[in-house]
Amino acid sequence: MDSFPKDRIVAEFLTLLRNNRGKKLSVHCRLGDDRTTMMIASYRMAEEGWSAERAEKEMEKFGFSFVHRRLICPGLSSYEEDFPHHFKTSPAFRDLR
C-alpha cells in the first residue's frame, strides 16, 4: 500500500485476516505509523464496526500525527475518513460485506 490506498489491496488484507482468525499475525510497514495504522483502522471499521472517527483516534494513538495527516500521507487520511463508504460500495469488498 502506498499513500494512495487501493480498495483491492485493503480487501486482500481483510481477507487474509478473515482466513486466519485466531492466529497471531504481525502487521507492519517500514515505520509502523502510517500504512500499518491504516490497515488496522480498515479492520476495525470493517470487522468490528468502528466509526472512522474512532479508528482515527486509534491511528493517532499509535503515531499517525498531524504531520502524517497533512504532509506525509494525506491520501491515507482521506481514505480512512471515506473507508466506510468504500467498504459499502466498492466491488473489491463485495465478498467481505
C-alpha positions, 0 to 999 in steps of 0.5 A: 500500500502506498499513500494512495490506498487501493480498495483491492489491496485493503480487501486482500488484507481483510481477507487474509485476516478473515482466513486466519482468525485466531492466529497471531499475525504481525502487521507492519510497514517500514515505520509502523505509523502510517500504512500499518495504522491504516490497515488496522483502522480498515479492520476495525471499521470493517470487522468490528464496526468502528466509526472512522472517527474512532479508528482515527483516534486509534491511528493517532494513538499509535503515531499517525500525527498531524504531520502524517495527516497533512504532509506525509500521507494525506491520501491515507487520511482521506481514505480512512475518513471515506473507508466506510463508504468504500467498504459499502460500495466498492466491488473489491469488498463485495465478498467481505460485506 
